[in-house]
Amino acid sequence: MAADDTSIKVSRQTRERLARLAAERRTTLKELVEELASSAPTAAELAEREQRAREVLSEHFGVEVTDAELAASARLREVIAGRKAAA
């Protein structure tokens, strides 16, 4: 194990699923977990994206997105995600 490596504890079922995913992608479990971790944005990164998007909409299109509109959009995404999960 490299000096900057560490370990994480997951259930056996999760470890087996991760191992299957890694094998299907022809990568290591370590590389798969690193890819998953780096591709999932943090709350701060999402907030930054939201702010940048609002600035672009305002500056280039004269559209001001309100907090209420943003909340409605989030609720819509949750409904859509729920439908996809049920399908």
N, C-alpha and C positions, 0 to 999 in steps of 0.2 A: 504494500500500500504506500502510495506517495505521501510525502510530508504534509501536503495540504488536503489529503483525503480524510474522510470521516465515514461513519456508518449511520444508517437510519433504521429504525425498527418499524416494520410493517407486518401485517398478518401474512400467514403462509399463502393464503389465497391471492392477496395482492402481489406478493413476490412472484408467484407463479404466473400471474397475468402479465406483470411487467417483463418477465423473462420471455413469455410467448411473443409479446409485442416487439421486444428487442430482436428476437430471432427472426421474426417476419420482416423486420427492417434491415436485417443483416448488420446489426450493431451490437454493442455491449450494453448491459444493463446500466452501467455507469453513464454512458453516453446518452442513453434514452432518458434517464432521469434528469440529466443536465439539460437536454433539449426541452423536455417538458417544463422544467423550472424556468428556463430562459424565455420560453415562448408565452408564458402566462403573465399578463401584466399585473402589477401590483395596484392597489387602490390609488396610490399617489400617481402612478403612470397613467391610469385611466382618467383621473382628474385633470392631469396635464393635457392629455389628448382632447378632453372635452373643452377645456379653455382655449386651446389652439383652434379647434373647430369653430367655436363661437366667434373668435376673432376673425377668422377667414370669412365666415358668413356675414359678419357685420361689415368688414372692410371692403369685400369684393362684391357683395350682393345687397347690402343695406338691410340685412335680416337680423333682427335681434331675437334670439331664442330666450324665452323666459324660463324661470325655474319650473313653473307649472307645466310648460310644454315638454321640458326635459323629463319631468317625473312621469308624464303621460307616455312618453316614448319608452321609458324604462319599463313601465307596466305592460305596454304592448309587446316588448321584447320578451318579457317573462311569459306572457300568454302564448306567444309563438313557440318559445322553447318548450313549454309544457305540452303543446300539441305534438311537437316533434318527438318528445320523449314517450308519449303515449302511443305513437304510431308504430 
